[in-house]
Amino acid sequence: MKRLGVFLVAVAAALAMSGCAVSKENSRVITDNNQATGAQTDAAAGGNEQTAKVGQTVTGDNWAISLTSARVYDKIEGEYLTDEPEEGKVYLVLFFDVQNVSDEDGYFNYLNVESYVDGYNQSQSLLLSEPEGQEWLTGDVAAGKKLQGYLAWEVSPEWQELEVSYKDDLWTGSKAATFVVTPDQLTA
């Protein structure tokens, strides 16, 4: 019963911090961070869904979310602990830089992340270690400031596609950014 109470408090806190204000029509711009040309694509929210990949940034009304790299690990060793995935699985870890581009302080909440591995809904893995010295991607971000961190999943070594979306508004499901990662985009 105590666990249910903790869960309900966590859900209430997540909803309170998710920016539950009325959502305005927003637009997104996808920028390729690896090209000197700075090529960009406009993607209207609610219109046809455009996705970004490793090395690209999606900029919306509140956040500029950059997927800097993606790596696979058999295990992740920390200073005191080692995280090991379930037998027959590997860790797929994505590394992000997030900038608050709004005029107000905000909270970037990992609970607003929706993910699918090979088309199936997949929950994130909470690691006790810090891969590449990075912390979990969540926290307060002042206007104009940045947050750096990772998100992780336990996947089959034969995975083909991970789709990750960050939802600005949990009530409407409005997606601020969607990234699709395939094995050919992994960072060595």
C-alpha atoms as a printed R data frame, in Angstrom:
    type eleno elety resid chain resno      x       y       z
1   ATOM     1    CA   MET     A     1  0.000   0.000   0.000
2   ATOM     2    CA   LYS     A     2  2.911   2.319   0.776
3   ATOM     3    CA   ARG     A     3  4.281   1.789  -2.755
4   ATOM     4    CA   LEU     A     4  0.940   2.782  -4.266
5   ATOM     5    CA   GLY     A     5  1.004   6.005  -2.263
6   ATOM     6    CA   VAL     A     6  4.545   6.804  -3.404
7   ATOM     7    CA   PHE     A     7  3.575   6.043  -7.009
8   ATOM     8    CA   LEU     A     8  0.517   8.330  -6.848
9   ATOM     9    CA   VAL     A     9  2.590  11.166  -5.370
10  ATOM    10    CA   ALA     A    10  5.204  10.712  -8.123
11  ATOM    11    CA   VAL     A    11  2.532  10.793 -10.840
12  ATOM    12    CA   ALA     A    12  0.938  13.904  -9.335
13  ATOM    13    CA   ALA     A    13  4.332  15.636  -9.149
14  ATOM    14    CA   ALA     A    14  5.127  14.696 -12.753
15  ATOM    15    CA   LEU     A    15  1.829  16.119 -13.954
16  ATOM    16    CA   ALA     A    16  2.313  19.293 -11.945
17  ATOM    17    CA   MET     A    17  5.791  19.833 -13.416
18  ATOM    18    CA   SER     A    18  4.929  18.944 -16.997
19  ATOM    19    CA   GLY     A    19  3.709  22.374 -18.025
20  ATOM    20    CA   CYS     A    20 -0.001  21.743 -17.796
21  ATOM    21    CA   ALA     A    21 -0.878  25.167 -19.193
22  ATOM    22    CA   VAL     A    22 -3.039  25.381 -22.273
23  ATOM    23    CA   SER     A    23 -0.895  24.352 -25.199
24  ATOM    24    CA   LYS     A    24 -0.428  26.865 -27.971
25  ATOM    25    CA   GLU     A    25  0.246  25.897 -31.562
26  ATOM    26    CA   ASN     A    26  3.989  25.467 -31.809
27  ATOM    27    CA   SER     A    27  6.477  24.706 -34.502
28  ATOM    28    CA   ARG     A    28  9.681  22.741 -34.534
29  ATOM    29    CA   VAL     A    29 12.882  23.198 -36.478
30  ATOM    30    CA   ILE     A    30 15.252  20.279 -37.001
31  ATOM    31    CA   THR     A    31 18.886  21.296 -37.426
32  ATOM    32    CA   ASP     A    32 21.758  19.049 -38.471
33  ATOM    33    CA   ASN     A    33 24.577  19.733 -35.990
34  ATOM    34    CA   ASN     A    34 27.220  17.953 -38.084
35  ATOM    35    CA   GLN     A    35 26.966  20.055 -41.225
36  ATOM    36    CA   ALA     A    36 28.589  23.439 -41.667
37  ATOM    37    CA   THR     A    37 25.578  24.414 -43.790
38  ATOM    38    CA   GLY     A    38 23.244  24.303 -40.770
39  ATOM    39    CA   ALA     A    39 20.507  22.754 -42.897
40  ATOM    40    CA   GLN     A    40 17.149  22.907 -41.205
41  ATOM    41    CA   THR     A    41 13.642  21.617 -41.698
42  ATOM    42    CA   ASP     A    42 10.447  23.181 -40.369
43  ATOM    43    CA   ALA     A    43  7.947  20.775 -38.840
44  ATOM    44    CA   ALA     A    44  4.547  22.086 -37.779
45  ATOM    45    CA   ALA     A    45  3.290  20.541 -34.559
46  ATOM    46    CA   GLY     A    46  0.250  18.426 -35.139
47  ATOM    47    CA   GLY     A    47  1.101  18.296 -38.829
48  ATOM    48    CA   ASN     A    48  3.037  15.496 -40.418
49  ATOM    49    CA   GLU     A    49  5.437  14.086 -37.862
50  ATOM    50    CA   GLN     A    50  9.069  14.740 -38.677
51  ATOM    51    CA   THR     A    51 11.828  12.929 -36.872
52  ATOM    52    CA   ALA     A    52 15.417  13.761 -36.099
53  ATOM    53    CA   LYS     A    53 18.400  11.452 -35.635
54  ATOM    54    CA   VAL     A    54 21.759  11.348 -33.866
55  ATOM    55    CA   GLY     A    55 23.629  14.598 -34.480
56  ATOM    56    CA   GLN     A    56 20.508  16.710 -34.902
57  ATOM    57    CA   THR     A    57 18.681  19.254 -32.745
58  ATOM    58    CA   VAL     A    58 14.928  19.806 -32.566
59  ATOM    59    CA   THR     A    59 14.042  23.335 -31.486
60  ATOM    60    CA   GLY     A    60 10.512  24.183 -30.403
61  ATOM    61    CA   ASP     A    61  8.862  26.866 -28.295
62  ATOM    62    CA   ASN     A    62 10.348  25.689 -24.971
63  ATOM    63    CA   TRP     A    63 13.271  23.362 -25.646
64  ATOM    64    CA   ALA     A    64 16.150  22.819 -28.068
65  ATOM    65    CA   ILE     A    65 16.841  19.087 -27.714
66  ATOM    66    CA   SER     A    66 20.053  17.717 -29.252
67  ATOM    67    CA   LEU     A    67 20.731  13.992 -29.544
68  ATOM    68    CA   THR     A    68 24.536  14.051 -29.389
69  ATOM    69    CA   SER     A    69 25.325  10.326 -29.477
70  ATOM    70    CA   ALA     A    70 23.990   6.780 -29.068
71  ATOM    71    CA   ARG     A    71 25.939   3.833 -27.683
72  ATOM    72    CA   VAL     A    72 25.392   0.179 -26.815
73  ATOM    73    CA   TYR     A    73 26.904  -1.355 -23.666
74  ATOM    74    CA   ASP     A    74 27.111  -4.955 -22.431
75  ATOM    75    CA   LYS     A    75 27.502  -3.487 -18.939
76  ATOM    76    CA   ILE     A    76 28.152  -0.078 -17.437
77  ATOM    77    CA   GLU     A    77 30.768   0.138 -14.728
78  ATOM    78    CA   GLY     A    78 30.554   2.867 -12.134
79  ATOM    79    CA   GLU     A    79 32.843   3.861  -9.316
80  ATOM    80    CA   TYR     A    80 31.043   1.593  -6.831
81  ATOM    81    CA   LEU     A    81 28.496  -0.398  -8.859
82  ATOM    82    CA   THR     A    82 28.185  -2.125 -12.203
83  ATOM    83    CA   ASP     A    83 24.889  -2.118 -14.096
84  ATOM    84    CA   GLU     A    84 24.230  -5.265 -16.114
85  ATOM    85    CA   PRO     A    85 21.202  -5.737 -18.357
86  ATOM    86    CA   GLU     A    86 18.904  -8.739 -18.198
87  ATOM    87    CA   GLU     A    87 20.370 -11.871 -19.782
88  ATOM    88    CA   GLY     A    88 20.234 -11.697 -23.571
89  ATOM    89    CA   LYS     A    89 19.940  -7.885 -23.582
90  ATOM    90    CA   VAL     A    90 22.251  -4.877 -23.955
91  ATOM    91    CA   TYR     A    91 21.915  -1.281 -22.825
92  ATOM    92    CA   LEU     A    92 21.104   1.248 -25.531
93  ATOM    93    CA   VAL     A    93 22.038   4.668 -24.148
94  ATOM    94    CA   LEU     A    94 21.254   8.013 -25.780
95  ATOM    95    CA   PHE     A    95 23.100  11.187 -24.753
96  ATOM    96    CA   PHE     A    96 21.378  14.575 -24.974
97  ATOM    97    CA   ASP     A    97 22.010  18.294 -24.564
98  ATOM    98    CA   VAL     A    98 18.838  20.240 -23.784
99  ATOM    99    CA   GLN     A    99 18.501  24.022 -23.741
100 ATOM   100    CA   ASN     A   100 15.559  25.927 -22.286
101 ATOM   101    CA   VAL     A   101 14.770  28.389 -25.112
102 ATOM   102    CA   SER     A   102 11.726  29.861 -23.373
103 ATOM   103    CA   ASP     A   103 11.590  33.021 -21.245
104 ATOM   104    CA   GLU     A   104 10.665  31.041 -18.122
105 ATOM   105    CA   ASP     A   105 12.439  28.496 -15.939
106 ATOM   106    CA   GLY     A   106 11.333  24.953 -16.725
107 ATOM   107    CA   TYR     A   107 11.621  21.357 -15.624
108 ATOM   108    CA   PHE     A   108 12.783  18.794 -18.178
109 ATOM   109    CA   ASN     A   109 11.077  15.613 -17.039
110 ATOM   110    CA   TYR     A   110 12.170  12.141 -18.166
111 ATOM   111    CA   LEU     A   111  8.608  10.994 -17.415
112 ATOM   112    CA   ASN     A   112  7.521  12.966 -20.497
113 ATOM   113    CA   VAL     A   113  9.497  10.565 -22.714
114 ATOM   114    CA   GLU     A   114  7.624   8.003 -24.814
115 ATOM   115    CA   SER     A   115  9.697   5.288 -26.473
116 ATOM   116    CA   TYR     A   116  9.303   2.344 -28.830
117 ATOM   117    CA   VAL     A   117 11.841  -0.346 -29.704
118 ATOM   118    CA   ASP     A   118 11.056  -2.014 -33.020
119 ATOM   119    CA   GLY     A   119  7.497  -0.684 -32.779
120 ATOM   120    CA   TYR     A   120  6.802  -1.908 -29.222
121 ATOM   121    CA   ASN     A   121  6.362   0.437 -26.262
122 ATOM   122    CA   GLN     A   122  9.500   0.217 -24.134
123 ATOM   123    CA   SER     A   123 10.161   1.635 -20.676
124 ATOM   124    CA   GLN     A   124 13.429   3.335 -19.849
125 ATOM   125    CA   SER     A   125 16.047   1.655 -17.665
126 ATOM   126    CA   LEU     A   126 17.188   3.456 -14.549
127 ATOM   127    CA   LEU     A   127 20.937   2.978 -14.129
128 ATOM   128    CA   LEU     A   128 22.860   3.303 -10.878
129 ATOM   129    CA   SER     A   129 26.094   4.062 -12.751
130 ATOM   130    CA   GLU     A   130 26.720   7.159 -14.848
131 ATOM   131    CA   PRO     A   131 27.595   6.173 -18.424
132 ATOM   132    CA   GLU     A   132 30.320   8.423 -19.838
133 ATOM   133    CA   GLY     A   133 30.098  10.458 -16.607
134 ATOM   134    CA   GLN     A   134 26.602  11.678 -17.503
135 ATOM   135    CA   GLU     A   135 23.619  11.873 -15.140
136 ATOM   136    CA   TRP     A   136 20.002  10.940 -15.850
137 ATOM   137    CA   LEU     A   137 18.370  13.488 -18.217
138 ATOM   138    CA   THR     A   138 15.995  15.309 -15.887
139 ATOM   139    CA   GLY     A   139 16.010  18.476 -13.832
140 ATOM   140    CA   ASP     A   140 15.323  22.169 -13.444
141 ATOM   141    CA   VAL     A   141 16.601  24.345 -16.273
142 ATOM   142    CA   ALA     A   142 16.588  28.146 -15.980
143 ATOM   143    CA   ALA     A   143 15.569  30.208 -19.017
144 ATOM   144    CA   GLY     A   144 18.420  30.188 -21.539
145 ATOM   145    CA   LYS     A   145 20.394  27.522 -19.642
146 ATOM   146    CA   LYS     A   146 21.257  23.915 -20.543
147 ATOM   147    CA   LEU     A   147 20.966  20.380 -19.194
148 ATOM   148    CA   GLN     A   148 23.089  17.422 -20.261
149 ATOM   149    CA   GLY     A   149 22.349  13.759 -19.597
150 ATOM   150    CA   TYR     A   150 21.363  10.306 -20.808
151 ATOM   151    CA   LEU     A   151 18.357   8.027 -21.235
152 ATOM   152    CA   ALA     A   152 18.775   4.233 -21.379
153 ATOM   153    CA   TRP     A   153 16.866   1.111 -22.447
154 ATOM   154    CA   GLU     A   154 17.476  -2.633 -22.224
155 ATOM   155    CA   VAL     A   155 17.113  -3.983 -25.746
156 ATOM   156    CA   SER     A   156 17.809  -7.124 -27.747
157 ATOM   157    CA   PRO     A   157 21.248  -7.056 -29.403
158 ATOM   158    CA   GLU     A   158 19.323  -7.396 -32.701
159 ATOM   159    CA   TRP     A   159 17.249  -4.205 -32.194
160 ATOM   160    CA   GLN     A   160 16.537  -2.298 -35.400
161 ATOM   161    CA   GLU     A   161 14.949   0.999 -34.360
162 ATOM   162    CA   LEU     A   162 14.377   3.105 -31.256
163 ATOM   163    CA   GLU     A   163 11.836   5.923 -31.511
164 ATOM   164    CA   VAL     A   164 11.956   8.447 -28.668
165 ATOM   165    CA   SER     A   165  9.584  11.396 -28.246
166 ATOM   166    CA   TYR     A   166  9.571  14.151 -25.649
167 ATOM   167    CA   LYS     A   167  6.067  15.433 -24.889
168 ATOM   168    CA   ASP     A   168  5.789  19.080 -23.839
169 ATOM   169    CA   ASP     A   169  2.273  18.520 -22.575
170 ATOM   170    CA   LEU     A   170  1.162  15.221 -21.034
171 ATOM   171    CA   TRP     A   171 -2.512  16.177 -21.286
172 ATOM   172    CA   THR     A   172 -2.575  16.693 -25.052
173 ATOM   173    CA   GLY     A   173  0.354  14.459 -25.960
174 ATOM   174    CA   SER     A   174  1.916  17.335 -27.924
175 ATOM   175    CA   LYS     A   175  5.395  16.176 -28.917
176 ATOM   176    CA   ALA     A   176  8.220  18.705 -28.710
177 ATOM   177    CA   ALA     A   177 10.701  16.370 -30.405
178 ATOM   178    CA   THR     A   178 10.890  12.884 -31.901
179 ATOM   179    CA   PHE     A   179 14.142  11.071 -32.636
180 ATOM   180    CA   VAL     A   180 14.577   7.782 -34.487
181 ATOM   181    CA   VAL     A   181 17.821   5.885 -33.867
182 ATOM   182    CA   THR     A   182 19.028   2.893 -35.880
183 ATOM   183    CA   PRO     A   183 22.149   0.744 -35.369
184 ATOM   184    CA   ASP     A   184 24.029   2.514 -38.184
185 ATOM   185    CA   GLN     A   185 23.896   5.754 -36.129
186 ATOM   186    CA   LEU     A   186 25.717   4.313 -33.091
187 ATOM   187    CA   THR     A   187 28.802   6.166 -31.860
188 ATOM   188    CA   ALA     A   188 31.956   4.115 -31.423
